[in-house]
């Protein structure tokens, strides 16, 4: 059995808006180690942001900003033709909004993870990736940048920001390392046993098979679970148990990048 492995388990949260409800945040939060909080552009509103940060603080979970395209109607999952300056200032604006709630509640802001198509487009568009990274750096260059590879990861590293490499246990991959479009049948893996087995294998081996059988070499530091996945509360509980049985410690991503394990006499926050 592999011993000494660390991984972060992150989830997109705070995506409710007004009377509209999305996700199962209260039941998911006890099982994850980092959360990506919607900042009002693709989803979320000030009240939801405040509640989500407070709930994360209650569970000792790392908090990150989840900036997206200004696209509530499309939930940030449509291609938008923004300029680099628009992308940079939109990202800065959204980080600042969430940071206000973090400051109010005494919670450190840990990371930034772009949402949806902003994230997917930055995987292959270097100009957009640079704009996102500069928006993060404008606010605080010590923030971690979550990326699943491509131009966003390269840009963050070249601008001196710490990259946290993300992998997806519930999504299929293309041979080039991009994610299969949600519009394609089977792109989203929903069977919990399959997701858990895939996640454990990813952490242990750093490999995953693309849809055509190509074996991709990845650097799994954080695994994403989507907050709008049906039954996500049960899924994250099963993931935590799967990691426990595999002797993989789930910790906030700041600890993953520093390689810091909990001391033997340290009591982890209630999950």
C-alpha positions as CSV (number, residue, x, y, z in Angstrom):
1,X,0.0,0.0,0.0
2,X,1.3,3.5,-0.9
3,X,2.0,5.6,2.2
4,X,2.5,9.3,2.6
5,X,0.3,10.6,-0.2
6,X,-1.5,14.0,0.1
7,X,-4.3,15.3,-2.0
8,X,-6.8,18.2,-1.8
9,X,-10.4,17.6,-2.5
10,X,-12.1,20.7,-3.9
11,X,-15.6,21.6,-4.8
12,X,-17.3,24.5,-6.6
13,X,-19.8,26.1,-4.2
14,X,-21.9,29.1,-3.4
15,X,-23.6,28.8,-6.8
16,X,-27.1,29.6,-5.6
17,X,-28.5,33.0,-6.5
18,X,-31.5,34.8,-4.9
19,X,-34.4,32.3,-4.8
20,X,-32.6,29.8,-7.1
21,X,-30.8,27.0,-5.4
22,X,-27.9,25.0,-6.7
23,X,-25.9,22.2,-5.1
24,X,-25.8,20.7,-1.7
25,X,-23.2,22.8,0.0
26,X,-24.1,22.0,3.6
27,X,-23.7,18.3,3.1
28,X,-20.6,18.5,0.9
29,X,-18.5,20.9,3.0
30,X,-17.8,18.4,5.9
31,X,-16.1,16.1,3.4
32,X,-13.9,18.4,1.2
33,X,-10.7,20.3,2.1
34,X,-11.0,23.3,-0.2
35,X,-13.9,25.2,-1.8
36,X,-14.1,27.4,-4.8
37,X,-16.7,30.1,-4.1
38,X,-18.7,31.7,-7.0
39,X,-18.2,35.4,-7.0
40,X,-21.4,36.7,-8.5
41,X,-20.7,36.7,-12.3
42,X,-21.6,33.2,-13.4
43,X,-23.5,32.4,-10.1
44,X,-23.7,33.4,-6.5
45,X,-24.7,36.6,-4.8
46,X,-23.5,38.5,-1.7
47,X,-25.6,36.6,0.8
48,X,-24.6,33.3,-0.7
49,X,-21.0,34.2,-0.7
50,X,-21.2,35.2,3.0
51,X,-22.9,32.0,4.0
52,X,-20.5,29.8,2.1
53,X,-17.4,31.5,3.5
54,X,-18.8,31.2,7.0
55,X,-19.7,27.5,6.5
56,X,-16.2,26.8,5.2
57,X,-14.7,28.5,8.3
58,X,-16.8,26.4,10.5
59,X,-15.3,23.2,8.9
60,X,-11.7,24.4,8.7
61,X,-11.8,24.3,4.9
62,X,-9.6,26.3,2.5
63,X,-11.4,29.1,0.7
64,X,-10.8,30.2,-2.9
65,X,-12.3,32.5,-5.4
66,X,-14.1,31.0,-8.4
67,X,-14.3,33.8,-11.0
68,X,-16.1,33.2,-14.2
69,X,-17.5,34.9,-17.3
70,X,-20.3,37.4,-16.7
71,X,-22.9,34.9,-17.9
72,X,-25.5,34.0,-15.3
73,X,-27.9,32.8,-18.0
74,X,-25.4,30.3,-19.4
75,X,-23.9,29.5,-15.9
76,X,-20.5,30.6,-17.3
77,X,-20.3,27.6,-19.6
78,X,-20.5,29.5,-22.9
79,X,-17.6,30.9,-24.9
80,X,-17.5,34.7,-24.5
81,X,-15.2,36.9,-26.6
82,X,-13.8,39.1,-23.9
83,X,-10.7,41.3,-24.3
84,X,-7.6,40.6,-22.2
85,X,-8.3,43.8,-20.2
86,X,-11.9,42.7,-19.6
87,X,-10.7,39.3,-18.4
88,X,-8.0,40.8,-16.2
89,X,-10.3,43.3,-14.5
90,X,-13.2,40.9,-14.2
91,X,-11.0,38.4,-12.4
92,X,-9.6,41.1,-10.1
93,X,-13.1,42.4,-9.4
94,X,-14.4,39.0,-8.4
95,X,-11.4,38.1,-6.2
96,X,-11.8,41.4,-4.4
97,X,-15.5,40.8,-3.8
98,X,-14.9,37.4,-2.2
99,X,-11.9,38.7,-0.2
100,X,-14.2,41.2,1.4
101,X,-16.3,38.4,3.0
102,X,-13.1,36.5,3.9
103,X,-11.8,39.6,5.7
104,X,-15.1,40.1,7.5
105,X,-15.1,36.5,8.8
106,X,-11.3,36.3,9.5
107,X,-10.8,33.6,6.8
108,X,-7.6,33.6,4.7
109,X,-8.1,33.6,0.9
110,X,-6.1,30.5,-0.3
111,X,-6.5,30.2,-4.0
112,X,-8.1,31.2,-7.3
113,X,-9.7,28.7,-9.7
114,X,-11.3,30.0,-12.9
115,X,-14.8,28.7,-13.6
116,X,-16.3,26.9,-16.6
117,X,-15.4,28.2,-20.0
118,X,-13.1,30.9,-18.6
119,X,-11.0,28.0,-17.3
120,X,-11.4,25.8,-20.4
121,X,-10.6,28.5,-22.8
122,X,-7.5,29.5,-20.8
123,X,-6.2,26.0,-21.2
124,X,-5.5,26.7,-24.9
125,X,-5.6,30.5,-25.2
126,X,-2.3,32.1,-23.9
127,X,-3.5,35.6,-24.1
128,X,-6.6,34.8,-22.0
129,X,-4.5,32.8,-19.6
130,X,-2.1,35.7,-19.1
131,X,-5.0,38.0,-18.4
132,X,-6.4,35.7,-15.7
133,X,-3.0,35.3,-14.1
134,X,-2.3,39.1,-14.1
135,X,-5.7,39.6,-12.5
136,X,-4.7,37.2,-9.7
137,X,-1.3,38.8,-9.3
138,X,-2.8,42.3,-9.2
139,X,-4.7,41.3,-6.1
140,X,-2.2,39.0,-4.3
141,X,0.7,37.1,-6.0
142,X,0.8,34.7,-3.0
143,X,-2.5,33.2,-4.0
144,X,-2.4,29.7,-5.4
145,X,-3.6,29.3,-9.0
146,X,-5.6,26.1,-9.7
147,X,-5.1,24.8,-13.2
148,X,-5.6,21.5,-15.0
149,X,-2.7,22.2,-17.3
150,X,-2.1,24.0,-20.6
151,X,-1.5,27.7,-21.0
152,X,-3.0,28.7,-17.7
153,X,-0.6,26.5,-15.7
154,X,2.3,27.7,-17.9
155,X,1.4,31.3,-17.6
156,X,1.0,31.2,-13.8
157,X,4.4,29.5,-13.4
158,X,6.1,31.9,-15.7
159,X,4.6,34.9,-13.8
160,X,5.9,33.5,-10.5
161,X,2.6,32.2,-9.0
162,X,2.3,28.8,-7.4
163,X,0.3,26.4,-9.5
164,X,-1.9,23.7,-8.0
165,X,-2.4,20.9,-10.5
166,X,-6.0,19.8,-10.7
167,X,-7.5,16.6,-12.0
168,X,-11.0,15.4,-12.5
169,X,-12.3,12.0,-11.4
170,X,-15.8,12.7,-12.7
171,X,-15.0,13.9,-16.2
172,X,-13.6,12.2,-19.3
173,X,-10.4,13.6,-20.9
174,X,-9.5,14.2,-24.6
175,X,-6.1,12.9,-25.7
176,X,-4.6,16.5,-25.5
177,X,-5.5,16.7,-21.8
178,X,-8.5,19.0,-22.3
179,X,-11.9,17.9,-20.9
180,X,-14.5,16.3,-23.1
181,X,-17.4,18.8,-23.7
182,X,-20.4,18.4,-21.4
183,X,-22.4,18.3,-24.6
184,X,-20.9,14.9,-25.4
185,X,-22.8,11.8,-24.1
186,X,-20.7,10.1,-21.3
187,X,-18.5,13.1,-20.7
188,X,-19.6,13.2,-17.1
189,X,-19.0,10.1,-14.9
190,X,-21.8,9.8,-12.4
191,X,-21.4,6.3,-11.0
192,X,-19.9,6.8,-7.5
193,X,-17.8,3.6,-7.4
194,X,-16.2,4.4,-10.7
195,X,-15.4,8.0,-9.6
196,X,-13.8,6.8,-6.4
197,X,-11.7,4.1,-8.1
198,X,-10.6,6.6,-10.7
199,X,-9.7,9.2,-8.1
200,X,-7.6,6.8,-6.0
201,X,-5.8,5.6,-9.1
202,X,-5.1,9.1,-10.2
203,X,-3.5,10.0,-6.9
204,X,-1.5,6.8,-6.7
205,X,-0.2,6.7,-10.3
206,X,-0.7,10.1,-11.8
207,X,-2.2,8.5,-14.9
208,X,-5.6,8.4,-16.5
209,X,-6.9,7.1,-19.8
210,X,-8.4,9.5,-22.3
211,X,-11.5,8.6,-24.3
212,X,-9.4,7.1,-27.1
213,X,-7.3,5.0,-24.7
214,X,-4.3,7.4,-24.7
215,X,-2.7,7.3,-21.2
216,X,-2.2,10.8,-19.9
217,X,0.5,11.6,-17.4
218,X,-0.9,14.1,-14.8
219,X,0.2,15.8,-11.6
220,X,-2.7,15.3,-9.2
221,X,-2.6,17.7,-6.3
222,X,-6.3,18.6,-6.1
223,X,-9.3,16.6,-7.3
224,X,-12.4,18.5,-8.3
225,X,-15.9,17.4,-7.5
226,X,-18.6,19.5,-9.1
227,X,-21.2,20.9,-6.7
228,X,-24.0,20.6,-9.2
229,X,-23.5,16.8,-9.7
230,X,-26.6,14.9,-8.6
231,X,-26.0,13.1,-5.3
232,X,-22.7,15.1,-4.7
233,X,-23.0,14.9,-0.9
234,X,-23.0,11.1,-0.9
235,X,-20.2,11.1,-3.6
236,X,-17.8,13.2,-1.6
237,X,-18.4,11.0,1.5
238,X,-17.5,8.0,-0.5
239,X,-14.4,9.7,-1.9
240,X,-13.2,10.5,1.6
241,X,-13.7,6.9,2.7
242,X,-11.9,5.6,-0.5
243,X,-9.0,7.9,0.2
244,X,-8.9,6.8,3.9
245,X,-8.8,3.1,2.9
246,X,-6.0,3.9,0.4
247,X,-4.0,5.8,3.1
248,X,-4.3,9.1,1.2
249,X,-4.6,12.1,3.4
250,X,-7.0,14.8,2.3
251,X,-5.7,18.3,3.3
252,X,-6.3,21.8,2.0
253,X,-4.2,22.6,-1.1
254,X,-1.9,25.0,0.7
255,X,-0.6,22.0,2.6
256,X,-0.4,19.8,-0.5
257,X,2.0,22.2,-2.2
258,X,4.2,22.5,0.9
259,X,4.0,18.7,1.6
260,X,3.0,19.3,5.2
261,X,1.3,16.3,6.8
262,X,-0.7,16.6,10.0
263,X,1.3,15.9,13.2
264,X,0.4,12.6,14.9
265,X,-1.3,14.4,17.8
266,X,-3.1,16.9,15.6
267,X,-6.9,16.6,15.6
268,X,-8.3,17.4,12.1
269,X,-11.4,19.6,11.9
270,X,-14.6,17.6,12.1
271,X,-15.6,16.4,8.6
